[in-house]
């Protein structure tokens, strides 16, 4: 086997691994009904249908059953992050397993192909490299999911600021806590307001109070502000107290918190940009001083 064939096969394997990794994180194609509703400006009360993932279809029924047992078993899953991003535990576990398998088999396959060209790699290199890539592939979806969940959680907090203002206006119009919460959620658009509406609809179907639905949504997604709103609304319903100043103060404090987080993120990005600039200035300084240093050393 010639060297060009070996290089072509190795390049094909590396490309296949990269393609599988990229495909695992591609955004699924939305359903036709959701896409048409988004174009027409209408929104459904339910956030999303159960995820139809390509990896779940490829796994088949036995694979789905095994993954479902693992999801309910000893494997710890970030339930709040999965709830925020709309992913199912089964699809998340399949992504982890596929990436770990690809990482574990990539270097041994390359070593086996190179062996046909009389290129022998030590056993430690494919074994240790495959183990390291498998561990990295297993934990890579967690890192990606954490970033997506942080973005979704920040968006939900921003939507809560507007939601609190809308609830305050409804309460100023002498509407009850239940009616104010539901009508305020019906005004807003976007994924965040759809998620709030879905929680209120689920609470109504379960014969619960709307603030119980908000509390459940806050506990599932890890957004503590939703739990605070539920506590404020339940207090107003039981004691009949005026919650308008409390809601407006909570919205103001939440805006200040979000602004502080945005400023911290901007400062962090600025610090990251300062390092390349400093390195470029150092290289320019060395280039400027190089003739003098050569002349002195010569």
KOLSEFI-892047 format. One record per residue: residue in one letter; x, y, z of N, C-alpha, C in turn. Coordinates in steps of 0.2 Angstrom, whole numbers, padded with zeros to 4 digits, always signed. Layout:
% KOLSEFI-892047
aXYZXYZXYZ
...
This chain:
% KOLSEFI-892047
x+0004-0006+0000+0000+0000+0000+0004+0006+0000
x+0003+0011-0005+0007+0017-0005+0006+0022+0000
x+0010+0026+0001+0010+0032+0006+0004+0036+0004
x+0002+0037-0002-0004+0042-0004-0010+0038-0002
x-0011+0032-0003-0017+0028-0001-0018+0028+0007
x-0012+0028+0010-0012+0028+0018-0015+0035+0020
x-0012+0040+0017-0014+0047+0019-0021+0048+0017
x-0023+0046+0012-0030+0047+0010-0035+0043+0015
x-0033+0037+0016-0038+0033+0021-0038+0037+0028
x-0032+0039+0030-0032+0042+0037-0035+0049+0037
x-0035+0052+0031-0038+0059+0031-0046+0057+0030
x-0048+0052+0027-0055+0050+0027-0058+0049+0034
x-0054+0045+0038-0056+0043+0044-0057+0049+0049
x-0052+0054+0048-0052+0060+0052-0058+0064+0050
x-0059+0065+0044-0065+0068+0042-0071+0065+0044
x-0072+0059+0044-0078+0055+0046-0079+0057+0053
x-0074+0057+0058-0075+0058+0065-0077+0065+0066
x-0074+0070+0062-0076+0077+0063-0083+0078+0060
x-0085+0075+0055-0092+0075+0052-0097+0072+0058
x-0095+0067+0061-0100+0064+0066-0101+0069+0072
x-0095+0071+0074-0095+0076+0079-0099+0082+0078
x-0098+0085+0072-0102+0091+0070-0110+0089+0069
x-0111+0084+0067-0118+0082+0066-0122+0081+0072
x-0118+0079+0077-0121+0077+0084-0124+0084+0087
x-0121+0090+0085-0123+0096+0088-0127+0100+0083
x-0129+0098+0078-0133+0102+0073-0140+0103+0076
x-0142+0109+0074-0149+0110+0077-0154+0106+0072
x-0159+0103+0076-0163+0099+0072-0168+0103+0068
x-0171+0101+0062-0175+0104+0058-0182+0105+0061
x-0185+0111+0062-0191+0112+0066-0197+0108+0062
x-0202+0107+0066-0208+0104+0062-0211+0109+0058
x-0215+0107+0053-0218+0112+0048-0223+0116+0052
x-0227+0113+0056-0232+0117+0060-0229+0123+0064
x-0224+0121+0068-0220+0127+0072-0217+0132+0067
x-0214+0130+0061-0211+0135+0057-0217+0139+0054
x-0222+0137+0052-0228+0141+0049-0231+0146+0055
x-0231+0143+0061-0234+0147+0066-0229+0153+0067
x-0222+0152+0067-0217+0157+0068-0217+0162+0063
x-0218+0160+0057-0219+0165+0051-0225+0169+0051
x-0231+0166+0054-0237+0170+0054-0238+0174+0060
x-0233+0173+0065-0233+0177+0071-0237+0174+0077
x-0240+0168+0075-0244+0165+0080-0239+0160+0085
x-0241+0159+0091-0237+0154+0095-0242+0149+0098
x-0239+0144+0099-0243+0138+0102-0242+0138+0110
x-0247+0136+0114-0246+0136+0121-0241+0131+0124
x-0239+0126+0120-0234+0121+0122-0228+0123+0119
x-0222+0123+0123-0216+0125+0121-0213+0121+0115
x-0213+0115+0116-0210+0111+0110-0213+0104+0111
x-0213+0100+0105-0215+0093+0105-0209+0089+0107
x-0210+0083+0109-0204+0078+0111-0199+0078+0106
x-0193+0078+0108-0188+0079+0103-0187+0073+0098
x-0187+0074+0092-0186+0068+0087-0179+0069+0085
x-0174+0065+0088-0167+0066+0086-0165+0060+0082
x-0161+0062+0077-0159+0057+0072-0155+0051+0075
x-0151+0053+0081-0147+0047+0084-0152+0042+0087
x-0158+0045+0090-0163+0040+0093-0166+0036+0088
x-0167+0038+0082-0170+0034+0077-0165+0029+0074
x-0158+0031+0074-0153+0026+0072-0152+0021+0077
x-0153+0022+0084-0152+0017+0089-0157+0012+0089
x-0163+0013+0086-0168+0008+0086-0172+0007+0093
x-0177+0003+0093-0181+0002+0099-0176-0001+0104
x-0172-0007+0103-0168-0009+0109-0163-0004+0112
x-0160+0000+0107-0156+0005+0109-0159+0011+0113
x-0166+0012+0111-0169+0017+0115-0171+0015+0122
x-0173+0008+0122-0175+0006+0129-0169+0006+0134
x-0163+0004+0131-0157+0004+0135-0155+0011+0137
x-0155+0016+0133-0154+0022+0135-0159+0025+0140
x-0165+0023+0139-0170+0025+0144-0169+0023+0151
x-0166+0017+0151-0164+0014+0158-0158+0017+0161
x-0154+0019+0156-0148+0023+0159-0149+0029+0161
x-0154+0033+0158-0156+0039+0160-0160+0039+0166
x-0163+0034+0168-0166+0034+0175-0162+0030+0180
x-0156+0028+0178-0152+0024+0182-0146+0028+0185
x-0140+0025+0185-0134+0028+0189-0131+0034+0185
x-0133+0035+0179-0130+0041+0175-0133+0048+0177
x-0129+0052+0180-0131+0059+0182-0132+0063+0176
x-0138+0066+0176-0139+0070+0170-0141+0077+0172
x-0139+0083+0169-0141+0089+0171-0148+0091+0169
x-0153+0089+0173-0160+0089+0171-0162+0096+0170
x-0160+0101+0174-0162+0108+0173-0159+0111+0166
x-0153+0109+0164-0150+0111+0158-0154+0108+0152
x-0156+0102+0153-0159+0098+0147-0166+0101+0146
x-0170+0103+0152-0176+0106+0152-0176+0113+0148
x-0171+0117+0149-0170+0123+0146-0169+0123+0139
x-0165+0118+0137-0163+0118+0130-0168+0113+0126
x-0173+0110+0129-0178+0106+0126-0175+0099+0123
x-0169+0097+0126-0167+0090+0124-0169+0085+0129
x-0170+0079+0126-0172+0073+0130-0166+0070+0133
x-0166+0067+0139-0161+0063+0142-0158+0058+0137
x-0163+0054+0133-0160+0049+0129-0156+0051+0123
x-0158+0057+0120-0154+0060+0115-0147+0062+0117
x-0147+0065+0123-0141+0068+0126-0136+0062+0128
x-0139+0056+0130-0135+0051+0132-0132+0048+0125
x-0136+0047+0120-0134+0045+0114-0128+0049+0111
x-0129+0055+0111-0123+0060+0109-0117+0058+0113
x-0117+0058+0119-0111+0056+0123-0108+0050+0121
x-0113+0045+0120-0110+0038+0119-0107+0038+0112
x-0110+0041+0107-0107+0041+0100-0100+0045+0100
x-0100+0050+0103-0094+0054+0103-0088+0050+0107
x-0090+0047+0112-0085+0043+0116-0083+0037+0112
x-0087+0034+0108-0085+0028+0104-0081+0030+0098
x-0083+0036+0095-0079+0038+0089-0072+0040+0092
x-0071+0043+0098-0065+0045+0101-0061+0039+0102
x-0064+0034+0105-0060+0028+0107-0058+0024+0101
x-0061+0024+0095-0059+0020+0090-0055+0024+0085
x-0055+0030+0085-0051+0034+0080-0044+0032+0079
x-0040+0033+0085-0033+0032+0085-0031+0025+0084
x-0035+0020+0087-0033+0013+0085-0034+0011+0078
x-0040+0014+0074-0041+0013+0067-0035+0016+0063
x-0033+0022+0065-0027+0025+0061-0021+0021+0062
x-0020+0018+0068-0014+0014+0070-0014+0008+0066
x-0020+0005+0065-0021-0002+0061-0020-0001+0054
x-0022+0005+0051-0021+0007+0044-0013+0008+0043
x-0010+0012+0047-0003+0013+0046+0001+0007+0047
x-0002+0002+0050+0002-0005+0051+0003-0008+0044
x-0002-0007+0040-0002-0010+0033+0004-0007+0029
x+0006-0001+0031+0012+0002+0027+0018+0001+0031
x+0019-0004+0035+0025-0005+0039+0027+0001+0044
x+0022+0004+0046+0023+0010+0051+0020+0007+0057
x+0024+0005+0062+0021+0003+0068+0022+0008+0074
x+0016+0009+0077+0016+0014+0082+0016+0010+0089
x+0019+0012+0094+0019+0009+0100+0012+0008+0103
x+0010+0003+0106+0004+0001+0109+0001+0007+0113
x+0006+0010+0117+0003+0015+0122+0000+0021+0118
x+0002+0023+0112+0000+0029+0109-0007+0028+0107
x-0010+0023+0103-0017+0022+0102-0021+0021+0108
x-0018+0017+0113-0022+0015+0119-0024+0021+0123
x-0018+0025+0125-0019+0031+0129-0023+0036+0125
x-0021+0037+0119-0024+0042+0115-0032+0041+0114
x-0033+0035+0113-0040+0033+0112-0044+0034+0118
x-0041+0032+0124-0044+0033+0130-0046+0040+0132
x-0040+0044+0130-0041+0052+0131-0047+0055+0127
x-0047+0053+0121-0052+0055+0116-0059+0053+0118
x-0059+0047+0121-0066+0044+0123-0068+0048+0129
x-0064+0049+0134-0066+0053+0139-0068+0060+0137
x-0064+0063+0133-0066+0070+0130-0073+0070+0126
x-0074+0065+0122-0080+0064+0119-0086+0063+0123
x-0085+0060+0129-0090+0059+0134-0092+0065+0137
x-0087+0070+0139-0089+0076+0142-0090+0082+0138
x-0089+0081+0132-0090+0087+0127-0097+0089+0127
x-0102+0085+0126-0109+0087+0126-0111+0091+0133
x-0108+0089+0138-0109+0093+0144-0107+0100+0144
x-0101+0101+0141-0099+0108+0140-0103+0112+0136
x-0105+0109+0130-0109+0112+0125-0116+0114+0128
x-0119+0109+0132-0125+0110+0135-0125+0115+0140
x-0120+0115+0144-0119+0121+0149-0119+0128+0146
x-0116+0129+0141-0116+0135+0137-0123+0137+0135
x-0126+0132+0131-0133+0133+0129-0138+0135+0134
x-0137+0131+0140-0142+0132+0145-0141+0139+0149
x-0135+0141+0149-0133+0148+0152-0136+0153+0148
x-0136+0152+0141-0139+0157+0137-0146+0157+0137
x-0149+0151+0137-0157+0151+0138-0159+0154+0145
x-0155+0152+0150-0157+0155+0157-0157+0162+0157
x-0152+0165+0154-0151+0173+0154-0157+0176+0150
x-0159+0172+0144-0164+0175+0140-0171+0174+0144
x-0172+0169+0148-0178+0168+0152-0178+0174+0158
x-0172+0175+0161-0172+0181+0166-0174+0187+0162
x-0171+0189+0156-0173+0195+0153-0180+0196+0152
x-0183+0190+0149-0190+0190+0148-0194+0191+0154
x-0192+0189+0160-0195+0190+0166-0196+0197+0168
x-0191+0201+0166-0192+0208+0168-0198+0211+0165
x-0199+0210+0158-0205+0212+0155-0211+0209+0157
x-0211+0203+0159-0217+0199+0162-0219+0202+0168
x-0214+0204+0173-0216+0207+0179-0219+0214+0178
x-0217+0218+0173-0220+0224+0172-0227+0223+0169
x-0228+0218+0165-0235+0217+0162-0239+0215+0168
x-0237+0211+0172-0241+0209+0178-0243+0215+0182
x-0238+0219+0183-0239+0225+0187-0245+0229+0184
x-0244+0230+0178-0249+0234+0174-0256+0231+0175
x-0256+0224+0174-0263+0221+0175-0266+0222+0182
x-0261+0221+0187-0263+0222+0194-0266+0230+0195
x-0263+0234+0192-0265+0241+0192-0272+0242+0190
x-0274+0238+0185-0281+0238+0182-0286+0234+0186
x-0284+0233+0192-0288+0229+0197-0290+0222+0195
x-0285+0219+0192-0286+0212+0190-0283+0207+0196
x-0286+0201+0196-0284+0197+0202-0277+0194+0200
x-0274+0191+0205-0267+0188+0203-0267+0183+0198
x-0272+0178+0198-0273+0173+0193-0273+0176+0186
x-0278+0180+0185-0280+0183+0179-0274+0188+0176
x-0270+0191+0181-0265+0195+0179-0259+0191+0177
x-0258+0185+0180-0252+0181+0178-0253+0178+0171
x-0260+0176+0170-0261+0172+0163-0261+0177+0158
x-0265+0183+0159-0265+0188+0153-0259+0191+0151
x-0254+0192+0156-0248+0195+0155-0244+0190+0151
x-0244+0184+0152-0240+0179+0149-0243+0178+0141
x-0249+0180+0140-0252+0179+0134-0250+0185+0129
x-0248+0191+0132-0246+0196+0128-0239+0195+0125
x-0234+0193+0128-0227+0192+0126-0227+0187+0120
x-0221+0188+0116-0220+0183+0111-0213+0180+0113
x-0211+0175+0109-0204+0172+0110-0204+0165+0114
x-0199+0162+0114-0198+0156+0117-0199+0156+0125
x-0197+0161+0128-0197+0162+0135-0205+0163+0137
x-0208+0167+0134-0215+0168+0135-0220+0162+0134
x-0218+0158+0129-0221+0152+0127-0220+0147+0133
x-0214+0147+0135-0212+0142+0141-0217+0144+0147
x-0217+0151+0148-0221+0153+0154-0229+0151+0153
x-0231+0152+0147-0238+0150+0145-0239+0143+0146
x-0234+0139+0144-0235+0132+0144-0236+0130+0152
x-0232+0133+0156-0232+0131+0163-0239+0133+0166
x-0241+0139+0164-0248+0141+0167-0253+0136+0164
x-0253+0134+0158-0258+0130+0155-0258+0123+0159
x-0252+0121+0160-0251+0114+0163-0254+0115+0171
x-0253+0120+0174-0255+0121+0181-0263+0121+0180
x-0266+0124+0175-0273+0124+0175-0276+0117+0173
x-0273+0114+0169-0275+0107+0168-0274+0102+0174
x-0269+0103+0178-0268+0099+0184-0272+0102+0190
x-0277+0107+0189-0281+0110+0194-0277+0113+0199
x-0271+0116+0197-0267+0120+0202-0267+0127+0201
x-0265+0131+0206-0264+0138+0205-0259+0140+0200
x-0260+0146+0196-0254+0147+0191-0247+0149+0194
x-0247+0151+0201-0241+0152+0204-0237+0145+0205
x-0241+0140+0206-0238+0134+0207-0235+0131+0201
x-0238+0133+0195-0235+0131+0188-0228+0135+0187
x-0228+0142+0189-0222+0146+0189-0217+0143+0194
x-0219+0141+0200-0214+0138+0204-0211+0131+0202
x-0215+0127+0199-0213+0121+0196-0208+0122+0190
x-0209+0127+0186-0205+0129+0180-0198+0132+0183
x-0198+0136+0188-0192+0138+0191-0188+0133+0194
x-0191+0128+0197-0187+0122+0200-0184+0118+0195
x-0188+0117+0189-0186+0112+0184-0180+0116+0180
x-0180+0122+0179-0175+0126+0175-0170+0129+0179
x-0170+0129+0185-0165+0132+0189-0165+0140+0189
x-0171+0143+0187-0172+0150+0188-0175+0152+0194
x-0171+0154+0199-0174+0156+0205-0179+0161+0205
x-0178+0166+0201-0183+0172+0200-0190+0170+0199
x-0191+0164+0195-0198+0162+0195-0201+0159+0201
x-0197+0156+0205-0200+0154+0212-0201+0160+0216
x-0197+0165+0216-0199+0172+0219-0205+0175+0217
x-0207+0175+0211-0213+0177+0208-0219+0173+0210
x-0218+0167+0211-0223+0162+0213-0225+0164+0220
x-0220+0165+0224-0221+0166+0231-0224+0173+0232
x-0222+0178+0228-0226+0185+0229-0233+0184+0227
x-0234+0180+0221-0241+0180+0219-0246+0176+0224
x-0243+0171+0227-0247+0167+0232-0248+0171+0238
x-0243+0175+0240-0244+0179+0246-0250+0184+0245
x-0250+0187+0239-0256+0192+0237-0262+0188+0237
x-0263+0182+0234-0269+0179+0234-0272+0177+0241
x-0267+0175+0245-0269+0173+0252-0271+0179+0257
x-0266+0184+0257-0267+0189+0261-0270+0195+0258
x-0271+0195+0252-0274+0201+0248-0270+0207+0248
x-0263+0207+0249-0259+0212+0249-0257+0215+0242
x-0255+0221+0242-0253+0224+0236-0246+0222+0234
x-0246+0219+0228-0239+0216+0226-0236+0220+0220
x-0239+0226+0218-0237+0230+0213-0230+0233+0214
x-0229+0236+0220-0222+0239+0222-0217+0233+0222
x-0219+0228+0225-0214+0222+0226-0212+0219+0219
x-0217+0219+0214-0215+0216+0208-0211+0221+0204
x-0212+0227+0204-0208+0232+0201-0201+0233+0204
x-0201+0232+0210-0194+0232+0214-0190+0226+0212
x-0194+0220+0211-0190+0214+0209-0188+0215+0202
x-0192+0218+0197-0190+0219+0191-0184+0223+0190
x-0184+0229+0194-0178+0233+0194-0172+0230+0196
x-0172+0226+0202-0166+0223+0204-0164+0217+0199
x-0169+0214+0196-0167+0209+0191-0163+0212+0185
x-0166+0218+0183-0162+0222+0178-0155+0224+0180
x-0154+0226+0186-0148+0228+0188-0143+0222+0188
x-0146+0216+0191-0142+0210+0191-0140+0208+0184
x-0144+0208+0179-0142+0207+0172-0137+0211+0169
x-0138+0218+0171-0134+0223+0168-0127+0222+0171
x-0126+0220+0177-0120+0219+0180-0117+0212+0177
x-0121+0207+0176-0118+0201+0173-0115+0203+0166
x-0119+0207+0162-0117+0209+0155-0110+0213+0155
x-0110+0217+0160-0104+0221+0161-0098+0217+0163
x-0099+0212+0167-0094+0207+0169-0091+0203+0163
x-0096+0201+0159-0095+0197+0153-0091+0201+0148
x-0093+0208+0147-0089+0212+0143-0082+0213+0145
x-0081+0214+0151-0074+0215+0154-0070+0209+0153
x-0073+0203+0154-0070+0197+0153-0068+0196+0145
x-0072+0198+0141-0070+0198+0134-0065+0203+0132
x-0065+0209+0135-0060+0214+0134-0053+0211+0137
x-0053+0208+0142-0047+0205+0145-0044+0200+0140
x-0048+0196+0137-0046+0191+0132-0043+0194+0126
x-0046+0200+0124-0043+0203+0118-0036+0206+0120
x-0035+0208+0126-0029+0212+0128-0023+0207+0127
x-0024+0201+0128-0018+0196+0128-0015+0196+0121
x-0019+0195+0115-0016+0195+0109-0013+0202+0107
x-0016+0207+0109-0013+0214+0108-0006+0215+0111
x-0006+0212+0117+0001+0213+0121+0006+0208+0117
x+0004+0202+0115+0009+0198+0112+0011+0201+0105
x+0006+0204+0102+0008+0207+0095+0013+0213+0097
x+0012+0217+0102+0016+0223+0104+0023+0220+0106
x+0023+0214+0109+0030+0211+0111+0034+0209+0105
x+0030+0206+0100+0034+0203+0094+0036+0209+0090
x+0032+0215+0090+0035+0221+0086+0041+0224+0090
x+0041+0224+0096+0046+0226+0100+0053+0222+0099
x+0052+0216+0099+0058+0211+0097+0060+0212+0090
x+0056+0213+0086+0058+0214+0079+0061+0221+0078
x+0059+0226+0082+0062+0232+0081+0069+0232+0085
x+0070+0228+0090+0077+0228+0093+0081+0223+0091
x+0079+0218+0086+0083+0213+0084+0090+0216+0080
x+0089+0221+0076+0096+0223+0073+0101+0225+0078
x+0098+0229+0083+0103+0232+0088+0106+0226+0092
x+0102+0221+0094+0104+0215+0098+0109+0211+0094
x+0108+0210+0087+0113+0207+0083+0120+0210+0083
x+0119+0217+0082+0125+0221+0082+0129+0221+0088
x+0126+0221+0094+0129+0221+0100+0132+0214+0101
x+0129+0209+0100+0131+0202+0101+0137+0200+0096
x+0137+0203+0090+0142+0202+0085+0149+0205+0086
